[in-house]
Amino acid sequence: MLALIIWGSKSVEGVKESGQFHCPACSMATPYDQKRLRRFFTLYFIPIFPLETIEEWVECKQCAGTFELSALHAQPALPAA
């Protein structure tokens, strides 16, 4: 009897954390999701365990804009006096 084992990898997008930040596009405090794309080892097309993190980014829930993680720590610009 021949057993067929199907294995491989698959990329899965997920939310790492959520909160509020100053969105560069909206120019105001808005909710965000910090998302990441990770590669998983699969067995029979089922993700078993993570292999690596491919990418992480911040997505504004208001305008759906995507930004680098440094946008979480950016301070809003002060109005000119």
Secondary structure, 3 states (H helix, E strand, C coil): CCCCCCEEEEEEEEEEEEEEEEECCCCEEEEEEEEEEEEEEEECCEEEEEEEEEEEEEEECCCCCEECHHHHCCCCCCCCC
